[in-house]
Amino acid sequence: MKKRYLLGLLLLAGCSTTPTSQVSTLGTVTSDITVKVDAVIDEYNHAALERQLTNYAAIYRGKHAKDLTSEVLQDISLPVSVGQKKTFAIYQANQGLGAYAKALSEVATAASQADIDLASADLYGSMVTLNDRYETIRGDDEALFDDETFALFSSVFAAVEHALIEDQRTRILRTVVTQADPMVSQICDVIIEQLKSAGMDDAIIASRQYVLTEEISDYQRRAKEPMTLDERRTEMKRLYGLLQDVQSSRLLVQQAIKSVGQVKKSHAVLAKALEEKEFSSSEVAATIGKLKEMRNHYRDFESLLLSCEKITKNDQGILSCEDTK
């Protein structure tokens, strides 16, 4: 893709009042959520690694312990290595969205001309990054932001360069959020589709279930020897915790899907408000408030289940929120 250089960012003239706190919150919370979505990939890796380590521990014991060598340990691998992460579609799209959200928040909180210049450069760069990530995922030259959009951003810079800081923030935020909304929507769709189709939830379930099965077998062997009630109760709590992890595995991915969907919705609502200059709309406050709530209770699966219209539980006891399918 042909690189665009930054002459500056942004925007068309508008009113001097902008919901900077709402934009800042949206940017910050979205950035936090992208970090949590990354954690799904990390959990996918962790569960797979834990399964391999448990398998090795089950095999190389007793008379077979002597067969364990450093060469054998080298066979342990992660499903998504550090190198593979760079080309993993979910990671690519999520990293781009996170960079955009972080830069958006920086513009909203810029307090000086130097802050505006730096934040604008970061925001422009984040959109170039989104383009690069999107092209990598698609495998062609189809871009999110076309040359005309980048030209619009650059050409307006001269008109706002000497304006008041508040006016600059207003114009930057309005133009970027409204112009970028269709692209943010596309990136969110890519992340959601990848989370649904990558099979991460099934892989995490399988890995956690294997570990639980081996841990139960290990307890059964150890329990043949004398154990106090407290010792057995401690083991029951530990095993029950592992069972709960298995049963909530699908919810881990579904929570990520639901959160990214809320990012998409919140950005769209804010873009509409900025375009129509209805900065104090209750819809904006409500949708961003919901996004914050999802961020704050991200690993609280009980909250996710309470918000589901339909909850299912399969024969293995795996819980699922059907709303996210």
VENDA-V127815 format. One record per backbone hydrogen bond with DSSP energy under -0.5 kcal/mol. NH is the residue of the N-H (numbers start at 1). CO is the residue of the C=O. If there is no record, write none. Layout:
BEGIN
nh->(NH;NH)
co->(CO;CO)
END
This chain:
BEGIN
nh->(7;11;18;20;23;24;25;26;27;28;29;30;31;32;33;34;35;36;37;38;39;40;40;41;42;43;44;45;46;47;48;49;50;51;52;53;54;55;56;57;58;59;60;61;64;65;67;68;73;74;75;76;85;86;86;87;88;88;92;93;94;95;96;97;98;99;100;101;102;103;104;105;106;107;108;109;110;116;117;118;119;120;121;122;123;124;125;126;127;128;129;130;131;132;133;134;135;136;137;138;139;140;146;150;151;152;153;154;155;156;157;157;158;159;160;160;161;163;168;169;170;171;172;173;174;175;176;177;178;179;180;181;184;185;186;187;188;189;190;191;192;193;194;195;196;197;198;203;204;205;206;207;208;209;210;211;212;213;214;215;216;217;218;219;220;221;222;223;224;225;232;233;234;235;236;237;238;239;240;241;242;243;244;245;246;247;248;249;252;253;254;255;256;257;258;259;260;261;262;263;264;265;266;267;268;269;270;271;272;273;274;275;276;277;278;279;281;285;286;287;288;289;290;291;292;293;294;295;296;297;298;300;301;303;304;305;306;307;308;312;314;317;319;320;322;322;324;325)
co->(5;171;16;18;19;20;21;22;23;24;25;26;27;28;29;30;31;32;33;34;35;36;37;37;38;39;40;41;42;43;44;45;46;47;48;49;50;51;52;53;54;55;56;59;61;62;64;65;69;70;72;73;81;82;83;84;84;85;88;89;90;91;92;93;94;95;96;97;98;99;100;101;102;103;104;105;107;112;113;114;115;116;117;118;119;120;121;122;123;124;125;126;127;128;129;130;131;132;133;134;135;135;144;146;147;148;149;150;151;152;153;154;154;156;156;157;157;160;164;165;166;167;168;169;170;171;172;173;174;175;176;177;180;181;182;183;184;185;186;187;188;189;190;191;192;193;194;199;200;201;202;203;204;205;206;207;208;209;210;211;212;213;214;215;216;217;218;219;221;222;228;229;230;231;232;233;234;235;236;237;238;239;240;241;242;243;244;246;248;249;250;251;252;253;254;255;256;257;258;259;260;261;262;263;264;265;266;267;268;269;270;271;272;273;273;277;278;281;282;283;284;285;286;287;288;289;290;291;292;293;295;297;299;300;300;301;302;303;305;320;318;314;247;312;310;320;321;322)
END
